[in-house]
Amino acid sequence: MKVSIIVPTYNERENLEILVKRISSSLRGEEYEVIVVDDNSPDGTWKLAQELSRFYPIKLIRREERKGLASAVIDGFSHATGNCLVVMDADLQHPPEVIPRLIEAVEGGADLAIASRYIKGGGVRGWPFFRRLISRGATWLARLFLTSVKDPMSGFFALRKEVIEGADLRPKGYKILLEVLVKGRYSRVVEIPYIFEPRKIGRSKLKGKHYVEYLEHLISLMRYKGKPQRLLKFAVVGAFGVLVNEGLLFVLSELMGTHYLLSAFLSIECSILSNFILNDLWTFKDRGHPGIRSFLKRAIKSNIGFGAGVFINLLVLFMLTELMGLHYLISNLLGIAAAFIWNFLIGVRWIWRKNNYKH
């Protein structure tokens, strides 16, 4: 399997030679090429790449205008001759010694192998609290709406060339992997743990505008996958469930004289059941598997998952009202919002999950 390693660069002259030497050492005996896609770096990174190409299998793509990391990777894909493509940064935060493990995973049957910071054995060194918080928040949003992958924000991954052939890749900013996860053609994903190293030379390219670009990218990918429509359907079903709950509670308590606690229990259970049926037939109809056994399995999961959502609602209500002194109506509203997010997440990731991910 020939390997093409795509390395987007901008002002990475001090790191490039070290990176290339470490790649060469890690892939000794392997057939590979390093595709350096440089956005006309003022520090002459592209000149150094030309010099290094005399001694190492380097292919240089010099872009006269700076266009950004994600588009650089796309250009690198188009010039790759290998059937296994590796994407990594040039700043040495992605250790080249992990590359053989990514290649091994692809050779072992994975369509996509991701170097992951957020599975057992992975991690981050040298990040301040705010950077960690931002990374976790961005990862949580991607996992909530787009993918099951633990580290969908990783910039270090390998894939079979067929995964992106014919895909209309239009990434924004830095996060090319998200684009591949949403638009690529694959069936098996593997995550390999690694430690994200602190940058030792040069300055980070991450700016405030990239956070905005990420949100724009996230929204565009949600539209591509039809996620806003799914979320809206889920909200409509949830609103109907509230009507079922309130209506049945009134009938049982006021008209039939049932104790209000028993009425509340029966009402909640009926609303969970009605929500499950509507979501199964409408919101997640593309993910339902035929057969009564599969249907009952999803129903049991729904009862457990959505039941936990009720507990989350009550817990948030209690904590915000009793411990933080908020008005109970405001607390309840926030509790409903927390439960809604939980229910949607548990629906996408567990009850109606797509079974194409392993790590």
N, C-alpha and C positions, 0 to 999 in steps of 0.2 A: 504494500500500500504506500503510494507516494504521498508525502505530507507537504502541504503548502501552509506556511505560517504567516499570517497577515499581521503586520505591525504598523499601525498608524502613528505618525510622528509629527511633532511640532516643537522645535527647540529642545531636542533630546540628544544633542551631540555628545554630551558628557556620559550618557548612559548607553548609547548605541553599541559601541565596541564591546563593552562588558556584557551586554545582553547577547550579542551575536556569539561571543566566545562561549558563554554558558549554554546557549542552544546547541552549538556544535559539540560540546562535551556531552550534553544530555542525549543527543541523537546520533552518537558515534555508530557508524555502520548502517544507519537508516538513509533512505533516499528522501531528500527533503529540499525545499527552497524557502527562503525568507523573502517575503514581498514587503518591502518598505514603501509605504504610501506617505509621502511627505508633502505638507502644505507650504512648500517654499520657505522653509525655516530661515529666519534671519541669522541664526547662529551657524548655518551651514551644515545642518544635519544631513541633507541630501548629498553634499559633497563628500562627507565621510562615508556615506553608504556606497557611493561610487568607488571610493578607494578600497573599501572592505570587499567589494564584489570581485576584486582580483584574487582574493584568498578564500572567500566563502561563497556558497550558492545564493547570492543576493540578487533580487530583481528590484530595481528602483522605479517607482512611479512618482514623478515630481509634478505636483499640481501648482500651477502658477498663482492661483488665488486660493486663499484659505477657505475651506468649505466645511470643516468640522470632522470629528472623529467617526461618527456613524457612517457618513457618506464615504469617508476614506476606506472603511472596511468593505463597503459595497464595491468600490472600485477595485479593491484587492481581490475580492471574490471573482470579478470578471477577468482578471489576469492570471488566476491560479491554474496550474496544470495538474495539481494533485487531486486525488479522489477523497482525501481526508483534509479538511480545512481547519486550521487552528487560528483562533483570534486571541491576541493578547496585547497589553500595553507595553510601551518601551521604557517605562520609568522604573523597572525592576521591582515593582510592587507585586507583580505576578511572577513567581519563581519559575524559571524555565525547567527546573528539575521535575516539575509536575507534568510536563508535556507528555513524557512516555506513558504515564498512567492514563491520560486522556485518550491517547492513541490506542492503547491496549483495550480500553472500554469500547471504542468504536470497532476495533477489530473483533471484539468479543460479541458483537451483535447490537450494540447501542447505535441509534441513529444520531443521537446528540449526547455528548458528554460535557458536563458543566463542572468547572472548578468552583466549589461551593464553600463560602465562609460560614454558612448557617446550618450545617449538619455536624454530627458528632465527629470530632477530630479537626474541624475547621475553626477559623477565628480571625480576628483583626488585631493587629498590634499598632499602638501609637496614635489611635484616634481619640480626640477629645470627646466629651460626653455629647455635645451638640451634634457633631458629625455622626456619631453612632445613632443618635435619636433620629436624625433625618434619614439615614440609611434604612433603619428599621421601619420607619413610617412609610417610606417609598416602597419598600419590599412588601409590607402588609397590604398596601393599596393594590399592588400588582397581583398578589396572591388572592385578594378578595374578589377581584373582578376578572382576572385573565388566566391564571395558571396555578397548578399545584406545586410547581417547582419551589424548593425552599429558598433558592438564591437567584431569582429571575433578573436581578440587577447586576449579576456578575458580568465582567468584561473579558473573562478568560474561559474559553470553551472550545470544543472541537466538534465537528459534525461531518457527516457524509455529504458529498457534493450534491447528491440527489435531493437532499432536504430543501435546498433553496432554488433548485432549477425550476424556472417558470414562475417563481414567487415574485409578486409585485412589492418589493421591499422599498419602503419610503420612510426611513427612520428620521427622527428629529433628535438633535442633541447627542447624548453619549450612549444611550441604551439600545444598542443594536440587537442584543439577545432577546429582548421583549418582542421585537419585530419578527424575529425568526420563530419564537415560540408560538406566536399567533398565526403567522402566515406560512410557515414552513410545513413540509410534508414529512411526518415522522410518526413512528408508533412507540418507540422506546427511548426514554430519557434516563440517563444515569448521572448522579451527582458524586463527585470525587472531593473529599475534604482537602482544604489547603489553608495555609495561614497567609492572610493579606499583609504584606510587609510595609512598614512606613517608608516614604520616599526619602532617600538619602542625598540625592543630588537634584538640583533644579526646583522649580516651584509647581504646585498643583495648578492644573488648567480649569478646575471646577470653579464656576462663578455663580452668582445669584441667579443670573438669567437661565442657567441650566435647570434650576428647580422648576421654573415656569415652563421651559421647554418639555420637561418630563411630564408635567401635568397635561400639557397639550397633547403630547404623544399618547399618554394613557387614555385620554378621552377619544382620540382618533381611533385607537385600537379597539376600544369598547364599542364604538360605532361600527367598526369593521366586523366585529363578532356579534353585533346585535345585542350587546349587553344592556344598553339603556332600555331597550324594549323589554328584555327579560326582567330587569329591575322594576320597571313600571308595572308589568304584569304581576310580579310578586307583591308589589304594594297594593294593587287592586284586590288581589286575593286576600291579603292581610286585612284590608278594610272590610271586606265581606265577612271575614272571620270575626271581626269585632261586632258586627251587626248580629251574627249568629249567637255569639256569646251573650251580648246584652239582651237580645230578644228572648232567648231560652231562659236566661236567668229570671227575667220578669215573669214569663209564663209559669215556670216551676214554682217560684216563690210567691207571687201574688195571686195567680189564678188556681194553682193546684195545692198551695199551702205547704210546700216542701221546705224544710229548714234551709236557710240561705247558704250555709256552708256546703251542704250536699248539692244544692242547686248550682252553686258556683263551681264545684268540682265537675258536675255533669256538663255544665255549659262550656267550661274550658276544654274538656275532653272532646265534645262535639265540634267545637270551633277548630281544634287541632285536626280532627278527622276531616272536616270539610275543607280546610286549607290544604291538607295533603292531597285529597282527591282532585281539587281544582288545579293545584300546581302540577300534579302528575299528568293530568289530561291537557293542560294548557301551557303553563310557564315552562315546564321541563319536558314537554312531550317528545323532544328530539333525543332525550337521554334515557327514556324509559325502556326497559327490556320486557319482552312479552312473557306471559306465563303467570299463573296465580302465585307460584312460590316467590318469584321475583317481586311481584306486587306486594305480597304480605311482608316480605323483608323490608321493602321501602317504607311500608306503613309503620312497622315497628320502629325503624330508625327515626321516622318522622315524629312519632309519639315521644321518643326519648329526647331527640334534638330540640323540637319545639317546646317540649315540657321544660327543658333546661332554660329556654328563652323566657318562659313565665317566671322562673326563679330569678333570672338576671334582672328582669323588670322590677320585681319586688325588692331585690337586694339593692339596686341603685336607688329606688324610692326610699328605702330605709336609711341608707348611708347618707344620702344628700339631705334628707329631712332631719334626721336625728343627730348626725355627726357634724354636718356643715351648716345647718340652720336655714336651708332653702325652703321656700313655700312648697307644700306637698304637691300642689298642682304642677309646678315647674319641675319638681323632682320626678313626678310620674311621667311627664312628657319626655324628659331625658332618659328615663328608664325604658319607655316605649321605643325610643330611637335606638338605644343600646340593644334591646331585644330584637328589633327589626334587623339590625346589622348582623347580629349573631345568627338569627334564623336564616337569613339569606346566605351567609357564609357556610353554615352547616348544610344547607340545601345544596349548594354548588359543590362543596368539597367532600360531602359524605353521603347524603341521601341519594342524590342524582349525579354522583361523581363519574367522570370519564376515567376508565381504568387503563391509562396508557403511560403511567409514570412509575418508575422504580428508582431506588437509590440504595 
